[in-house]
């Protein structure tokens, strides 16, 4: 059920920003990325570094501002729980599926440019995580051209609200972006 929700949100976002005419498609970019997920805060006490991946669809509004939507999967390594003199047991598997919308602001109009990112959305629990919560991700990245497309390196700080303490982690992404139309 969770996966169906993610798919419907992603398709809805693409439908909203994907223009009907071929001439209006300029500025629509799809980026596929791999992620290194670094737990911070209380999550760092309960999980090891992990990995993931995702997709982002961005629509250029002008040479510096893009609106974007993304779906990703981030999973973390498990930590053993010490039971004192009774040995250890494997801890829970933490994983999240962030479904985010936001904006990207580029500093400069050249092909090679740094940019800032702000996203808000819903984090679906995966693995042993059953809660779904609102959250946000902020960060920065750098885009460089490669063969008519783009390589993007991006770092995002993820903050997930919860009933107790917030869950936080750092995502370090490298992605390949290409135009979905001319």
Secondary structure, 3 states (H helix, E strand, C coil): CHHHHHHHHHHHHHHHHCCCCHHHHCCEEEEEEEEEEEEEHHHHHHEEEEEEEEEEEEEECCCCEEEEEEEEEEEEEECEEECHHHCEEECCCEEEEEEEEEEEEEECCCCCEEEEEEEEEEEEEEECCCCCEEEEEEEEEEEEEECCEEEEEEEEEEEECCCCCCEEEEEEEEEEEEECCC
